């Protein structure tokens, strides 16, 4: 999936350049942008998305990236100190019996509320992130609102935390901004391993149905 995203980033950048008369013609974002990646499976998407933004926006260095996952995912960080400084992360230390269990999503959700540390730590991490946005005051034309993009994988067990994490982030950002605009992006891996294809597909379809239900309310 990492290679697919890299190819997409390169193709996207090339098409953007063809639409302009100058190769270095870039646009600017006027409001703070925060990209929230939920789950270990989204780690591979972070660097390619950073590269897309670096090509597209001349003030992309002010974009904030935040990854919520565990240390079991072995997530790759972006290369270079400049990219690393833009990426913040919070590791959820949740006790689960088996990381490969088909009931992992349920176990993670239950552990999240049984343990006091995860929610409290996540609250502190997002508040710190909100304060960090102010460091880029000169990069934006307005601080009236913040745009929060939430990214997850349809088959990632951590997507069960989307309501809790997104509403927590919205509540915290509302204390510093007049409005918070949120968008959700669900990634689909089209190259699943054969032995897990059926299960991953069914989990992904179930998650998309959950999203449809949430949007209808």
Secondary structure, DSSP 8 states (H G I E B T S, - for coil): -HHHHHHHHHHHHHHHHHTSSSTT--B---SEEEEEEESGGGHHHHHHHHHHHHHHBTTGGG-EEEEEE-GGG-----SSHHHHHHEEEEE-----S-TT-TTHHHHHHHHHHH-SHHHHHHHHHHHHHHHHHGGGGGG-S--SEEEEEEEEETT-GGGGGHHHHHHHHHHHHTTTSSEEEEEEEEE--S---GGGHHHHHHHHHHHHHHHHHHHH-
